[in-house]
Amino acid sequence: MFGVYNEMGHEMDLPGYPFGLKGVIDNFVIDIDAKKIWINDIKTTKKNLKDFPETVDYYNYWLQAVIYKQLVVDVCKGFYDDTWVVEVHFVVIDSNNMVYPFLVSTETMIKWEEQAKQALSEARYHYEHRSYDLPYKFATGKITL
């Protein structure tokens, strides 16, 4: 009723998109009795722990968190439903070997999932038009002066 998975690769179809998702999740834990999943993404940084939040946006780690959540939910599709709780943690090891598991709040994950819909929509545009030379807003003429 309890499983721990390390460095598990998974790929899945993405309904409504001409491509799927693929990734290797560092660690996730499933507690079937508690209906809870913990996803742990290990990050190392040369910065201090206090500076990690700005790194999330800079490196688009928010998108990685959303994709990992979708992949893990797909792994669990035989028993997972909307009553389950999924927590994502960035387990950060800084330059001083300090470790902190940053929990992604439910509100933040909802915001990131909305951002991911836009990012996937832009990816679909590039994929369907085989247009990779310009960023989406330039390719679609959405940048004006």
C-alpha positions as CSV (number, residue, x, y, z in Angstrom):
1,M,0.0,0.0,0.0
2,F,3.1,2.2,0.0
3,G,5.6,2.6,-2.8
4,V,8.9,4.6,-3.2
5,Y,10.2,5.1,-6.7
6,N,13.5,6.6,-7.6
7,E,14.7,8.0,-11.0
8,M,11.7,6.5,-12.8
9,G,11.2,7.3,-16.4
10,H,7.8,7.6,-17.9
11,E,6.1,8.9,-21.0
12,M,2.5,9.5,-21.8
13,D,0.2,10.7,-24.5
14,L,-1.2,14.2,-24.0
15,P,-4.9,14.3,-24.9
16,G,-5.6,17.1,-27.4
17,Y,-1.9,17.5,-28.4
18,P,0.0,16.0,-31.3
19,F,2.9,15.1,-28.8
20,G,3.2,13.6,-25.4
21,L,5.2,14.2,-22.3
22,K,8.3,12.3,-21.2
23,G,10.5,12.7,-18.1
24,V,12.6,11.0,-15.4
25,I,11.2,11.8,-11.9
26,D,13.9,11.9,-9.2
27,N,11.7,10.5,-6.5
28,F,8.0,10.0,-5.7
29,V,6.2,8.2,-2.9
30,I,2.7,6.8,-3.1
31,D,0.6,6.1,0.0
32,I,-2.5,4.3,-1.2
33,D,-4.2,4.3,2.3
34,A,-3.7,8.0,2.8
35,K,-4.5,8.7,-0.9
36,K,-1.4,10.9,-1.1
37,I,1.5,11.3,-3.5
38,W,4.8,13.1,-2.8
39,I,6.9,14.1,-5.7
40,N,10.5,15.1,-4.8
41,D,12.6,16.9,-7.4
42,I,16.3,17.2,-6.2
43,K,18.0,20.5,-7.1
44,T,21.5,21.6,-6.4
45,T,22.5,25.2,-6.5
46,K,25.6,27.4,-6.0
47,K,23.3,30.0,-4.5
48,N,22.0,30.1,-1.0
49,L,18.6,28.5,-0.1
50,K,17.0,31.9,0.2
51,D,17.7,32.6,-3.4
52,F,16.1,29.5,-4.8
53,P,12.6,30.9,-5.4
54,E,13.9,33.3,-8.1
55,T,15.6,30.3,-9.8
56,V,12.2,28.6,-10.3
57,D,11.1,31.2,-12.8
58,Y,14.5,31.7,-14.4
59,Y,14.9,28.0,-15.3
60,N,11.2,27.3,-15.7
61,Y,11.3,24.7,-12.9
62,W,7.6,25.5,-12.5
63,L,6.9,23.8,-15.9
64,Q,9.0,20.8,-14.8
65,A,6.9,20.5,-11.6
66,V,3.6,20.5,-13.6
67,I,4.9,17.9,-16.1
68,Y,6.2,15.7,-13.3
69,K,2.8,15.9,-11.6
70,Q,1.1,14.9,-14.9
71,L,3.5,12.0,-15.4
72,V,3.1,10.6,-11.9
73,V,-0.7,10.9,-12.0
74,D,-0.5,9.0,-15.3
75,V,1.6,6.3,-13.6
76,C,-1.1,6.0,-11.0
77,K,-4.1,6.1,-13.3
78,G,-5.3,2.6,-12.3
79,F,-6.2,3.9,-8.8
80,Y,-5.8,7.7,-8.7
81,D,-8.8,10.0,-8.7
82,D,-9.6,13.6,-7.8
83,T,-9.8,12.8,-4.1
84,W,-6.0,12.2,-3.9
85,V,-3.5,14.8,-2.7
86,V,-0.4,15.4,-4.7
87,E,2.4,17.4,-3.2
88,V,5.5,18.6,-5.1
89,H,8.7,19.4,-3.3
90,F,11.9,20.9,-4.7
91,V,14.5,19.4,-2.4
92,V,17.3,22.0,-2.7
93,I,20.9,21.5,-1.7
94,D,22.8,24.8,-1.6
95,S,26.4,25.8,-1.8
96,N,26.8,25.3,2.0
97,N,25.3,21.8,1.8
98,M,22.2,23.1,3.5
99,V,19.0,21.1,2.5
100,Y,15.5,22.4,2.4
101,P,12.4,20.8,0.8
102,F,10.4,23.7,-0.7
103,L,6.7,22.7,-0.8
104,V,4.8,23.9,-3.8
105,S,1.5,25.2,-2.4
106,T,-1.8,24.1,-3.9
107,E,-2.5,27.7,-5.0
108,T,0.9,28.0,-6.7
109,M,0.5,24.6,-8.5
110,I,-2.9,25.8,-9.8
111,K,-1.3,28.9,-11.1
112,W,1.6,26.9,-12.7
113,E,-0.9,24.5,-14.3
114,E,-2.6,27.5,-16.0
115,Q,0.8,28.8,-17.2
116,A,1.6,25.3,-18.5
117,K,-1.6,25.3,-20.6
118,Q,-0.3,28.4,-22.3
119,A,3.2,26.9,-22.8
120,L,1.7,23.7,-24.2
121,S,-0.5,25.7,-26.6
122,E,2.6,27.6,-27.8
123,A,4.5,24.3,-28.2
124,R,1.6,22.9,-30.2
125,Y,1.7,25.9,-32.5
126,H,5.5,25.3,-33.2
127,Y,5.0,21.6,-33.6
128,E,2.0,21.9,-36.0
129,H,3.6,24.7,-38.1
130,R,7.1,23.2,-37.9
131,S,8.2,26.7,-37.0
132,Y,11.1,26.8,-34.5
133,D,13.2,29.7,-35.6
134,L,11.3,32.4,-33.6
135,P,9.6,32.4,-30.2
136,Y,5.8,32.1,-30.3
137,K,5.0,35.8,-29.8
138,F,7.3,36.7,-32.7
139,A,6.2,33.9,-35.0
140,T,2.5,34.8,-34.5
141,G,3.1,38.6,-34.9
142,K,2.0,39.4,-31.3
143,I,5.0,41.7,-30.7
144,T,4.5,45.3,-31.7
145,L,6.2,48.6,-30.9
